[in-house]
Amino acid sequence: PPAPMDDPYISNPLDCPILRWGLIGCGRISHDFTQALKLIPSAKVVACSARYDYKAKEFAEKHNIDRYYGNYDELLCDENVDV
């Protein structure tokens, strides 16, 4: 299990590997969630997906996300996505 937050051996709880996020859906909640993740140093949105390719592309361009998919299954198969 992960170390508790008050573990004396961890100087900064945010010093951990970056988790690469993939978002399913590119609506309002995903926009808000992406904005929140930008505030976390150990998180980065690396991909997004929507039912339609053009929606995913538009969202990716707006949020500087490298990869986008017009198919949820493709995102789930992306090995560069951790969460």
C-alpha positions as protocol buffer text, in pm:
chain_id: "A"
residue {
  index: 1
  type: PRO
  ca { x: 0 y: 0 z: 0 }
}
residue {
  index: 2
  type: PRO
  ca { x: 110 y: 361 z: -47 }
}
residue {
  index: 3
  type: ALA
  ca { x: 279 y: 536 z: 242 }
}
residue {
  index: 4
  type: PRO
  ca { x: 53 y: 747 z: 464 }
}
residue {
  index: 5
  type: MET
  ca { x: 61 y: 1123 z: 408 }
}
residue {
  index: 6
  type: ASP
  ca { x: 239 y: 1177 z: 741 }
}
residue {
  index: 7
  type: ASP
  ca { x: 522 y: 933 z: 654 }
}
residue {
  index: 8
  type: PRO
  ca { x: 848 y: 1097 z: 774 }
}
residue {
  index: 9
  type: TYR
  ca { x: 1040 y: 943 z: 481 }
}
residue {
  index: 10
  type: ILE
  ca { x: 843 y: 1139 z: 224 }
}
residue {
  index: 11
  type: SER
  ca { x: 956 y: 1500 z: 218 }
}
residue {
  index: 12
  type: ASN
  ca { x: 691 y: 1611 z: -29 }
}
residue {
  index: 13
  type: PRO
  ca { x: 383 y: 1401 z: -107 }
}
residue {
  index: 14
  type: LEU
  ca { x: 368 y: 1557 z: -455 }
}
residue {
  index: 15
  type: ASP
  ca { x: 711 y: 1414 z: -542 }
}
residue {
  index: 16
  type: CYS
  ca { x: 588 y: 1111 z: -728 }
}
residue {
  index: 17
  type: PRO
  ca { x: 584 y: 995 z: -1090 }
}
residue {
  index: 18
  type: ILE
  ca { x: 349 y: 1185 z: -1318 }
}
residue {
  index: 19
  type: LEU
  ca { x: 21 y: 1006 z: -1378 }
}
residue {
  index: 20
  type: ARG
  ca { x: -84 y: 1030 z: -1742 }
}
residue {
  index: 21
  type: TRP
  ca { x: -460 y: 1078 z: -1768 }
}
residue {
  index: 22
  type: GLY
  ca { x: -693 y: 988 z: -2053 }
}
residue {
  index: 23
  type: LEU
  ca { x: -1039 y: 1142 z: -2057 }
}
residue {
  index: 24
  type: ILE
  ca { x: -1349 y: 965 z: -2184 }
}
residue {
  index: 25
  type: GLY
  ca { x: -1590 y: 1232 z: -2298 }
}
residue {
  index: 26
  type: CYS
  ca { x: -1510 y: 1590 z: -2389 }
}
residue {
  index: 27
  type: GLY
  ca { x: -1793 y: 1786 z: -2235 }
}
residue {
  index: 28
  type: ARG
  ca { x: -1822 y: 2046 z: -1961 }
}
residue {
  index: 29
  type: ILE
  ca { x: -1721 y: 1814 z: -1677 }
}
residue {
  index: 30
  type: SER
  ca { x: -1411 y: 1701 z: -1866 }
}
residue {
  index: 31
  type: HIS
  ca { x: -1321 y: 2066 z: -1926 }
}
residue {
  index: 32
  type: ASP
  ca { x: -1348 y: 2143 z: -1554 }
}
residue {
  index: 33
  type: PHE
  ca { x: -1161 y: 1826 z: -1463 }
}
residue {
  index: 34
  type: THR
  ca { x: -880 y: 1910 z: -1707 }
}
residue {
  index: 35
  type: GLN
  ca { x: -848 y: 2256 z: -1553 }
}
residue {
  index: 36
  type: ALA
  ca { x: -824 y: 2101 z: -1205 }
}
residue {
  index: 37
  type: LEU
  ca { x: -560 y: 1849 z: -1314 }
}
residue {
  index: 38
  type: LYS
  ca { x: -344 y: 2135 z: -1442 }
}
residue {
  index: 39
  type: LEU
  ca { x: -304 y: 2243 z: -1078 }
}
residue {
  index: 40
  type: ILE
  ca { x: -156 y: 1907 z: -976 }
}
residue {
  index: 41
  type: PRO
  ca { x: 217 y: 1875 z: -1055 }
}
residue {
  index: 42
  type: SER
  ca { x: 199 y: 1495 z: -1066 }
}
residue {
  index: 43
  type: ALA
  ca { x: -84 y: 1481 z: -1322 }
}
residue {
  index: 44
  type: LYS
  ca { x: -98 y: 1538 z: -1697 }
}
residue {
  index: 45
  type: VAL
  ca { x: -382 y: 1482 z: -1943 }
}
residue {
  index: 46
  type: VAL
  ca { x: -222 y: 1306 z: -2240 }
}
residue {
  index: 47
  type: ALA
  ca { x: -527 y: 1189 z: -2436 }
}
residue {
  index: 48
  type: CYS
  ca { x: -898 y: 1243 z: -2473 }
}
residue {
  index: 49
  type: SER
  ca { x: -1181 y: 1066 z: -2652 }
}
residue {
  index: 50
  type: ALA
  ca { x: -1532 y: 1145 z: -2765 }
}
residue {
  index: 51
  type: ARG
  ca { x: -1799 y: 977 z: -2974 }
}
residue {
  index: 52
  type: TYR
  ca { x: -1703 y: 1196 z: -3267 }
}
residue {
  index: 53
  type: ASP
  ca { x: -1349 y: 1259 z: -3383 }
}
residue {
  index: 54
  type: TYR
  ca { x: -1406 y: 1631 z: -3446 }
}
residue {
  index: 55
  type: LYS
  ca { x: -1526 y: 1686 z: -3086 }
}
residue {
  index: 56
  type: ALA
  ca { x: -1218 y: 1512 z: -2945 }
}
residue {
  index: 57
  type: LYS
  ca { x: -990 y: 1710 z: -3176 }
}
residue {
  index: 58
  type: GLU
  ca { x: -1150 y: 2040 z: -3076 }
}
residue {
  index: 59
  type: PHE
  ca { x: -1114 y: 1955 z: -2705 }
}
residue {
  index: 60
  type: ALA
  ca { x: -753 y: 1842 z: -2750 }
}
residue {
  index: 61
  type: GLU
  ca { x: -657 y: 2162 z: -2930 }
}
residue {
  index: 62
  type: LYS
  ca { x: -826 y: 2378 z: -2667 }
}
residue {
  index: 63
  type: HIS
  ca { x: -640 y: 2205 z: -2382 }
}
residue {
  index: 64
  type: ASN
  ca { x: -306 y: 2126 z: -2554 }
}
residue {
  index: 65
  type: ILE
  ca { x: -361 y: 1750 z: -2532 }
}
residue {
  index: 66
  type: ASP
  ca { x: -130 y: 1549 z: -2757 }
}
residue {
  index: 67
  type: ARG
  ca { x: -362 y: 1265 z: -2862 }
}
residue {
  index: 68
  type: TYR
  ca { x: -734 y: 1243 z: -2927 }
}
residue {
  index: 69
  type: TYR
  ca { x: -965 y: 965 z: -3034 }
}
residue {
  index: 70
  type: GLY
  ca { x: -1312 y: 951 z: -3185 }
}
residue {
  index: 71
  type: ASN
  ca { x: -1353 y: 611 z: -3025 }
}
residue {
  index: 72
  type: TYR
  ca { x: -1342 y: 522 z: -2656 }
}
residue {
  index: 73
  type: ASP
  ca { x: -1185 y: 181 z: -2717 }
}
residue {
  index: 74
  type: GLU
  ca { x: -879 y: 338 z: -2880 }
}
residue {
  index: 75
  type: LEU
  ca { x: -818 y: 548 z: -2569 }
}
residue {
  index: 76
  type: LEU
  ca { x: -851 y: 242 z: -2346 }
}
residue {
  index: 77
  type: CYS
  ca { x: -585 y: 66 z: -2557 }
}
residue {
  index: 78
  type: ASP
  ca { x: -340 y: 358 z: -2540 }
}
residue {
  index: 79
  type: GLU
  ca { x: -37 y: 232 z: -2347 }
}
residue {
  index: 80
  type: ASN
  ca { x: 69 y: 590 z: -2270 }
}
residue {
  index: 81
  type: VAL
  ca { x: -237 y: 641 z: -2048 }
}
residue {
  index: 82
  type: ASP
  ca { x: -211 y: 540 z: -1682 }
}
residue {
  index: 83
  type: VAL
  ca { x: -550 y: 655 z: -1555 }
}
